[in-house]
Amino acid sequence: MEKPMYNQTPAPMTVAQRAMPAEKKAKKEKNKGFRELTGVSLRSIEGEGNERKFELSFSSEEPYLRWFGQEILDHHTEGAVDLSRLNSIGCVLFNHDRNKVIGRINRAWVEDKRGHAEIEFDEDEASEVIYQKVKSGTLKGVSVGYIVENWEEVMANKQSEDGFVGPCSIARKWAPYEVSIVSVPADPTVGVGRSEEDPGAEGDGDVKERDASMDMYERQLQINKNYMEVMKS
């Protein structure tokens, strides 16, 4: 005898379950960052054959305000910075656009709690334009794209073992994957940052979609809070 079929309607999602996609997206976006190093200088390298080579610093331990709060990139703990990608296939981009490769990274290293790189501009027409603007001092901005694998969260008024005071998020294991010459630095405090899969400049649609996702995330967190207060009462 065949067993009777029952209408097995799935149980409705809880508030916490509905919030999970937004939380996962925010966590994913937090792990991918772009930052400009203030006070950076692109120093030309002297000597014959070095005309298109420059040395620059692209990162430091200075606190950097991103959309989720203060971020610090660890530069002194052994193994904190993974430079293997920059040293193997590192490229220099213009404004974080993967379709605008203007040079290569000859070598990258950490010194005095800063990330340093020697770059060399290509000789094609598009790269030549940027090279001349860097050489003349018109373009001075340097920004790095990176991904974080491990965070240490320091609460407000607390202090990490190496002296960073919270609230802040310390990237204890992170890897830069490209260095860019930038014309106008991005504002890291607005919404969720761009993803590694879409590193080009943001259009109005991208900004609206990003801000909308953050608004939804924040609203859902408030709903969760209200729900918990009701359950406690």
C-alpha positions as CSV (number, residue, x, y, z in Angstrom):
1,M,0.0,0.0,0.0
2,E,1.3,3.4,-0.9
3,K,1.9,5.8,1.9
4,P,-0.4,8.8,1.8
5,M,1.3,12.0,0.5
6,Y,1.3,14.9,2.9
7,N,1.7,18.6,2.0
8,Q,5.1,19.2,3.6
9,T,5.2,23.0,3.7
10,P,8.7,24.1,4.9
11,A,8.8,26.0,8.2
12,P,9.0,29.7,7.8
13,M,12.5,31.2,8.2
14,T,13.3,32.8,11.5
15,V,14.5,36.4,11.8
16,A,18.0,35.1,12.5
17,Q,18.0,32.9,9.4
18,R,16.8,35.8,7.2
19,A,19.7,37.9,8.5
20,M,22.3,35.3,7.6
21,P,22.8,36.2,3.9
22,A,23.4,39.9,4.7
23,E,25.8,39.0,7.6
24,K,27.7,36.6,5.3
25,K,28.0,39.2,2.6
26,A,29.2,41.9,5.1
27,K,31.8,39.4,6.5
28,K,33.0,38.6,3.0
29,E,33.2,42.3,2.1
30,K,35.1,43.1,5.3
31,N,37.8,40.7,4.3
32,K,38.5,42.6,1.0
33,G,39.9,46.1,1.3
34,F,41.4,49.0,-0.6
35,R,43.4,51.7,1.1
36,E,45.6,54.6,0.2
37,L,48.7,55.3,2.1
38,T,48.9,59.0,3.0
39,G,52.2,60.9,2.7
40,V,53.5,58.3,0.2
41,S,56.1,59.3,-2.3
42,L,57.0,57.6,-5.6
43,R,60.8,57.8,-5.7
44,S,62.5,57.3,-9.1
45,I,65.4,54.8,-9.1
46,E,68.6,56.3,-10.4
47,G,70.9,54.6,-12.9
48,E,71.0,53.5,-16.5
49,G,68.2,51.2,-17.4
50,N,66.1,52.2,-14.4
51,E,64.3,55.1,-16.1
52,R,60.9,53.5,-15.7
53,K,61.4,52.1,-12.2
54,F,60.1,53.7,-9.0
55,E,60.1,52.7,-5.4
56,L,57.1,53.3,-3.2
57,S,55.4,52.3,0.1
58,F,51.9,51.0,-0.2
59,S,50.8,50.0,3.3
60,S,51.5,50.7,7.0
61,E,50.1,50.1,10.5
62,E,48.4,53.4,10.7
63,P,44.7,53.0,11.7
64,Y,42.5,53.3,8.7
65,L,38.8,54.1,8.9
66,R,36.7,51.7,6.8
67,W,32.9,51.2,6.7
68,F,33.0,48.9,9.8
69,G,35.4,51.0,11.9
70,Q,39.1,51.3,12.5
71,E,41.2,48.8,10.7
72,I,44.9,48.0,11.3
73,L,47.1,45.9,9.1
74,D,49.7,44.0,11.1
75,H,53.2,44.5,9.6
76,H,55.5,43.3,12.5
77,T,54.2,39.8,13.5
78,E,56.0,37.1,11.6
79,G,54.0,35.7,8.8
80,A,51.3,38.4,9.0
81,V,51.9,39.8,5.5
82,D,51.8,37.3,2.6
83,L,53.7,38.9,-0.3
84,S,53.9,35.8,-2.4
85,R,51.3,37.0,-4.9
86,L,52.9,40.4,-5.4
87,N,56.4,38.8,-5.8
88,S,55.2,36.2,-8.3
89,I,52.6,37.8,-10.5
90,G,52.2,41.3,-9.0
91,C,50.9,44.0,-11.4
92,V,50.5,47.7,-11.2
93,L,47.1,48.9,-12.1
94,F,45.5,52.3,-12.7
95,N,42.6,53.0,-10.3
96,H,42.3,49.4,-9.4
97,D,41.1,48.5,-12.9
98,R,42.2,45.0,-14.0
99,N,41.8,46.1,-17.6
100,K,44.4,48.9,-17.1
101,V,47.6,47.1,-16.3
102,I,50.4,49.8,-16.5
103,G,53.4,47.9,-15.1
104,R,54.7,45.2,-13.0
105,I,56.0,44.7,-9.5
106,N,59.7,43.7,-9.6
107,R,59.8,43.0,-5.8
108,A,57.9,43.6,-2.7
109,W,59.0,43.6,0.9
110,V,58.2,44.8,4.5
111,E,60.6,47.3,6.2
112,D,60.0,49.6,9.2
113,K,56.4,48.3,9.5
114,R,55.6,49.4,6.0
115,G,54.9,47.5,2.8
116,H,57.4,48.6,0.0
117,A,57.6,47.7,-3.7
118,E,59.8,48.4,-6.7
119,I,57.6,48.9,-9.7
120,E,58.4,49.3,-13.4
121,F,56.1,50.9,-15.9
122,D,55.3,49.2,-19.2
123,E,56.1,50.9,-22.6
124,D,52.7,50.7,-24.3
125,E,50.8,53.9,-25.1
126,A,48.4,53.8,-22.2
127,S,51.1,53.0,-19.7
128,E,53.3,55.8,-21.1
129,V,50.6,58.4,-20.2
130,I,50.5,57.3,-16.6
131,Y,54.3,57.0,-16.4
132,Q,54.7,60.6,-17.6
133,K,52.2,61.9,-15.1
134,V,53.9,60.1,-12.2
135,K,57.3,61.3,-13.4
136,S,56.1,64.9,-13.6
137,G,54.4,64.6,-10.1
138,T,50.9,65.1,-11.4
139,L,49.8,61.6,-10.1
140,K,51.0,60.9,-6.6
141,G,48.3,58.6,-5.2
142,V,49.2,55.0,-4.4
143,S,46.6,52.4,-3.2
144,V,46.7,48.7,-2.4
145,G,44.1,46.0,-2.8
146,Y,44.3,43.2,-0.2
147,I,42.4,40.3,1.3
148,V,42.3,39.5,5.0
149,E,42.3,35.9,6.2
150,N,42.4,36.4,10.0
151,W,41.2,39.2,12.3
152,E,41.7,40.1,15.9
153,E,38.9,42.2,17.3
154,V,39.8,44.6,20.0
155,M,36.9,45.9,22.0
156,A,36.5,49.5,23.1
157,N,38.9,50.6,25.8
158,K,40.8,47.3,25.5
159,Q,44.3,46.9,24.2
160,S,46.0,44.2,22.1
161,E,49.2,42.6,23.2
162,D,51.1,44.8,20.8
163,G,49.6,48.0,22.0
164,F,46.7,48.8,19.7
165,V,43.7,50.3,21.5
166,G,40.2,49.4,20.6
167,P,37.7,49.5,19.2
168,C,39.6,48.3,16.2
169,S,40.0,45.3,13.9
170,I,43.5,44.0,13.4
171,A,44.4,42.1,10.3
172,R,46.7,39.4,11.7
173,K,47.1,37.5,8.4
174,W,46.5,39.4,5.1
175,A,47.8,39.5,1.6
176,P,48.1,42.4,-0.9
177,Y,47.2,41.3,-4.4
178,E,47.7,44.5,-6.5
179,V,49.1,48.0,-6.2
180,S,47.5,50.9,-8.0
181,I,48.4,54.4,-9.1
182,V,45.2,56.3,-8.3
183,S,43.9,59.7,-9.5
184,V,41.3,60.2,-6.8
185,P,41.3,58.0,-3.7
186,A,38.2,56.1,-2.9
187,D,36.2,56.8,0.3
188,P,36.6,53.6,2.4
189,T,34.0,54.7,5.0
190,V,31.0,54.6,2.6
191,G,29.2,51.3,2.6
192,V,30.7,48.0,1.8
193,G,33.9,48.0,-0.2
194,R,34.3,46.6,-3.7
195,S,34.9,42.9,-4.2
196,E,38.0,41.3,-5.6
197,E,35.9,40.0,-8.5
198,D,34.8,43.5,-9.4
199,P,37.7,45.9,-8.7
200,G,36.9,48.5,-11.4
201,A,35.7,52.0,-10.6
202,E,32.2,52.1,-9.1
203,G,29.3,53.6,-11.1
204,D,26.2,55.1,-9.6
205,G,24.4,51.8,-9.8
206,D,27.2,50.0,-7.9
207,V,27.1,52.6,-5.2
208,K,23.3,52.4,-4.8
209,E,23.4,48.6,-4.7
210,R,26.2,48.7,-2.2
211,D,24.5,51.2,0.1
212,A,21.1,49.4,-0.3
213,S,22.8,46.1,0.9
214,M,24.2,47.9,3.9
215,D,20.9,49.5,4.7
216,M,19.2,46.1,4.6
217,Y,21.9,44.6,6.8
218,E,21.6,47.4,9.4
219,R,17.8,47.2,9.4
220,Q,17.9,43.5,9.9
221,L,20.3,43.9,12.8
222,Q,17.8,46.3,14.4
223,I,15.0,43.8,13.8
224,N,17.0,41.1,15.5
225,K,17.6,43.4,18.5
226,N,13.9,44.3,18.8
227,Y,13.0,40.6,18.5
228,M,15.4,39.6,21.3
229,E,14.0,42.4,23.5
230,V,10.5,41.2,23.0
231,M,11.5,37.6,23.8
232,K,13.1,38.8,27.1
233,S,10.1,40.7,28.2
